[in-house]
Amino acid sequence: MSRKPKKGYFVRGQFVAEGSELDLQLKAEQKHFQDNSRTELKRESEELQKLGEQLMSLRAELFERLQLPEKLVEAMAQARRITNFEGKRRQMQYVGKLMRQLDEDELAAARAALDEQRHGSARESQALHEAEQWRDDLVERDEALQAWLDAHPDTDTQQLRALIRQARKERQPSQDEISRGLVPRHGRAYREIFQLVKEQLQHE
């Protein structure tokens, strides 16, 4: 009586019997690979959904420059309108699904636009801080005016001198403020110095 052939399969020319140690090992490896693939896919999906959410906060000109597919733009617009938590969550999942259809170049452009917006905000904050510092120095210290004019010779010197004089005059506390222990408020000239300095710094 002939022996019943073992059930199995071939892997790279080698016969693997079902239930054998090698069979169990190969199946475990395959399951591990599939689990990893699913985990990787889920992580990628979540990252793209998050990227889509961030794109919704882009300034209009940066967003339009990306020229995203119309379906994705509409899905994002719809997500902005939804206030219900569960509805918004489902809509963002849909946005994430559409984001997966973008190619690498489109995704790179999207990340670059977000980066530009973030760094642009940081630069603006730094410029405002610099303008505030100059304004305070100009009002507080006489030598700051010459330092400013050396660095920014295009400034209208007469206008700036007049504003500094006015700002110092406006800053003097009244007898009433002194008696009540109030800090004197800055007037219009103080704000105008800031505006003049800020505009000059922006045009360089």
C-alpha positions in Angstrom: 0.0 0.0 0.0 1.5 3.3 -1.1 2.1 6.0 1.5 -0.2 8.9 1.5 1.7 12.0 0.3 2.3 14.6 3.0 0.4 17.9 2.6 2.7 20.8 2.2 4.2 23.4 -0.2 7.4 24.4 -1.7 9.5 27.5 -0.6 12.5 28.3 -2.7 12.6 24.7 -4.0 12.3 23.2 -0.5 9.3 21.1 0.5 7.7 22.3 3.7 5.3 19.8 5.3 2.2 21.2 7.0 2.5 21.2 10.7 6.3 20.8 10.6 8.6 23.1 12.7 9.6 24.9 9.5 6.0 25.4 8.5 5.1 26.9 11.9 8.2 29.2 11.7 7.4 30.4 8.2 3.7 31.1 9.2 4.9 33.0 12.3 7.2 35.1 10.2 4.4 35.8 7.7 2.0 36.8 10.5 4.7 39.1 12.0 5.2 40.7 8.5 1.5 41.2 8.0 1.1 42.7 11.5 4.0 45.1 10.9 2.6 46.0 7.5 -0.8 46.8 9.1 0.8 48.8 11.9 3.0 50.7 9.3 -0.1 51.4 7.2 -2.1 52.6 10.1 0.7 54.9 11.3 1.1 56.3 7.8 -2.6 56.9 7.6 -2.7 58.7 10.9 0.3 60.9 9.9 -1.4 61.9 6.6 -4.7 62.6 8.4 -2.7 64.8 10.8 -1.0 66.5 7.8 -4.4 67.2 6.2 -5.6 68.7 9.5 -2.6 71.0 9.6 -3.1 72.0 6.0 -6.5 73.3 7.0 -4.8 76.0 9.1 -2.6 77.3 6.2 -2.9 80.9 5.1 -5.1 81.2 1.9 -2.2 82.1 -0.4 -0.1 79.2 0.7 -3.0 76.8 0.5 -4.0 77.9 -3.0 -0.4 77.6 -4.2 -0.5 73.8 -3.5 -3.3 73.3 -6.1 -4.6 70.2 -4.2 -7.2 68.0 -5.9 -10.7 69.5 -5.9 -12.2 66.6 -4.0 -9.6 67.0 -1.2 -10.2 70.8 -1.0 -14.0 70.2 -0.7 -13.5 67.5 2.0 -11.4 70.0 4.0 -13.9 72.7 3.6 -16.7 70.4 4.8 -14.6 69.3 7.8 -14.2 73.0 8.8 -18.0 73.4 8.7 -18.8 70.4 10.9 -19.1 71.1 14.6 -20.3 67.7 15.8 -17.3 65.7 17.2 -18.1 62.3 15.7 -19.1 63.8 12.4 -15.8 65.8 12.3 -13.8 62.7 13.2 -15.3 60.7 10.3 -14.8 63.6 7.9 -11.1 63.9 8.9 -10.7 60.1 8.3 -12.1 60.8 4.8 -9.6 63.7 4.4 -6.8 61.3 5.5 -8.0 58.7 2.9 -7.8 61.4 0.2 -4.4 62.5 1.4 -3.1 59.0 0.7 -3.8 59.5 -2.9 -1.3 62.4 -3.2 2.1 61.6 -4.6 5.4 62.3 -2.9 6.0 65.6 -4.6 2.6 66.9 -3.5 3.2 65.8 0.1 6.6 67.4 0.1 5.1 70.6 -1.2 2.4 70.5 1.6 5.1 70.0 4.3 7.2 72.8 2.8 4.2 75.2 2.9 3.5 74.4 6.6 7.2 74.9 7.3 7.1 78.3 5.5 4.1 79.4 7.6 5.7 78.3 10.9 9.0 80.0 10.2 7.3 83.1 8.8 5.4 83.5 12.1 8.7 83.2 14.0 10.4 85.8 11.8 7.4 88.2 12.3 7.6 87.8 16.1 11.3 88.4 16.1 10.8 91.6 13.9 8.1 92.9 16.3 10.4 92.3 19.3 13.2 94.1 17.6 11.0 97.1 16.8 9.8 97.2 20.4 13.4 97.2 21.7 14.4 100.0 19.4 11.3 102.1 20.3 12.0 101.8 24.0 15.7 102.6 23.6 14.9 105.6 21.5 12.6 107.0 24.1 14.8 106.1 27.1 18.3 106.9 25.8 19.6 109.9 23.9 22.5 107.9 22.3 20.0 105.4 20.8 18.9 108.0 18.2 22.4 108.3 16.7 22.8 104.5 16.8 19.5 104.1 14.9 20.5 106.8 12.3 23.9 105.1 11.8 22.1 101.8 11.1 19.2 103.3 9.1 20.4 106.5 7.4 17.2 106.8 5.3 15.1 107.6 8.3 13.4 111.0 8.4 15.5 112.5 11.2 13.3 115.5 12.0 10.2 113.4 12.2 11.8 110.8 14.5 13.3 113.6 16.8 9.9 115.2 17.1 8.2 111.9 17.9 10.8 111.1 20.6 10.4 114.6 22.2 6.6 114.2 22.1 6.8 110.6 23.5 8.9 111.8 26.4 6.5 114.7 27.1 3.5 112.4 27.0 5.2 110.0 29.4 5.6 112.6 32.2 3.2 111.6 35.0 0.7 114.2 36.2 0.5 115.2 39.8 -2.7 113.2 40.1 -1.0 110.1 38.7 2.0 110.5 41.1 -0.3 110.9 44.1 -2.3 107.8 43.1 0.9 105.8 42.4 -0.2 105.2 38.8 2.2 104.3 36.0 2.0 106.9 33.2 0.4 105.7 30.0 2.2 105.9 26.7 0.7 108.3 24.2 0.3 108.5 20.4 3.9 109.4 19.7 5.1 106.3 21.5 3.0 104.2 19.2 4.0 106.2 16.1 7.7 105.6 16.9 7.0 101.9 17.0 5.2 102.0 13.6 8.1 104.1 12.0 10.7 101.7 13.3 8.8 98.6 12.3 8.2 99.8 8.7 11.9 100.8 8.4 13.0 97.3 9.5 10.6 95.6 7.1 11.9 97.5 4.1 15.5 96.4 4.5 
